[in-house]
């Protein structure tokens, strides 16, 4: 493993460990409720991110661009985040039922994006390998 990669991974691991006491501090000090400015803008922003991620993933994926894996990963993360906030900010009753329905849709979107992020790279590599084999066979065969 390259030294730069190892250091980056060690920094990520250190960050994970340092976040634990910070989460305890937040759990003990944050208020149970709060009033938020620009509430609708925050929610619309999540939906804009989801739409942009879906569009970018579809566009790149249809072009067989391997960067579609990156946009699919990011879109899956945003969908999970959106579902989390839907559920944790909903009031009991009808609002929670609506949030749960939205969370199911967002979890489904996240699952599709995760599938694309994990499988598309193998599919693209397989297609490239097949093309490379075909080209090698064509160039190595004697021409009549």
N, C-alpha and C positions, 0 to 999 in steps of 0.2 A: 504494500500500500504506500502511495506517495506521502511524503511528509506533510504536504499542504492539506491533503484530504484528511489525514490522521488528526492534524491540529484542529481543523474545522469540526470534525466529529467530536473531539474532546471538548471543544468550546460549547457545542450543542448539549452534550451530556452535562457539563457544568451548569449551563443555563437551566436545564431541567431540574437539577438538584437545588439551585438557588431559588427557583420559583416556589418550592414547597413552603419555606417559611413565609414568603411573601403572601401566598394564598391564605395562610393562617392569620396573618396580620389583617388582610382584607376581610376575612370571615368575622373577625372580632371587632372591626372598626367601621365597616360600611353600614349605612342606614338600611333598614328593611324596605323602605320605599323612597322615592324621590320624584320630583317634577322635572321633566325633560323638555328643553327647547328644541324645536325643529324635529319633533317626533316623526312626523310624516315623511320628512326628507330622509331621515335615517332608514326608514322602512323601504321607501322608494329606491334609495341607493342600493340596498341589498338586491332588490329585484332587477335594477339596472345591471348590476354585476352578474347576476344569474343569466340575464338575456344576452349580455355581451359574451360571457363565457360559453354559452350554448352556441351562439353564432360563430364565434372564433373556432371552437372545436369542430363544428360541422364543416366550416369552410376549409380548415386545414386538413381535416380527416378526409374529405372528399378529394382533396388534392394529393392525398397520400403523403402529406408532410409530417414527419415524425414529431414536430413541435405540437401536434394535436394532443399528444400525451401530456404535455405540460398544461395546456389550457383545460383539458379534461380533469386533471388533478386539482387545479385551482377551482374549477367550477364545482367539483364534488365537495371541496372544503367549504365553499360559500353556501352551498345547499344545506350542508349539515349545520353550519352556523345559523342560517336563516330558520331552520327547523327548531334549533335550540332556543332562539329568542322568541319564536312563535309560542312555544310551549311555556317558557319560563315567565313570560310577561302577560299571559292571558289570565283573565279572571275566571273563577269557577263558573260552571254552567255552560250556556250556549257558546260563549266566547272560547272556552277551553275546547269544546267539541269542534268548533271551526278551526282552531289552531291545530288540533290533532289531525284533522283531515288534511290541512295544508302540510303538516309535518310528514304525513305518509307520502304525499306527492313529492315533497322535497327529498325525502329519503330514497324514493324510487329514482329520482333524477341523480342523486349522489351515487347510487348503485350502478346506474348505466354509465356514468362518467368514470367511476372507478374501474369498471369492466373495460372501457375503452382505453383508459390510461395504462392498464396492466396488459391488455391483450394486443392492442394495436401495434405496439413496437415489435412483438413477435411476428405478427402478420406481415408487417412491412419488411422485416429482416428476411422472412421466408420468401416473400415475393422477389426481393433483391437477389437472394441466393439462387433462386430458380432462373432469374434473368442472367445472372453471372455464369451459371452452369451452361445455359443455352448459348451464350456468347462464346464461352470457352470451347464448346463442342463445335460451333460453327467455324471458329477461327482455326481450330486444330485439325479439322477435316480437310483432306486434300480436295482442291477444287478441280472439277473435270475440265 
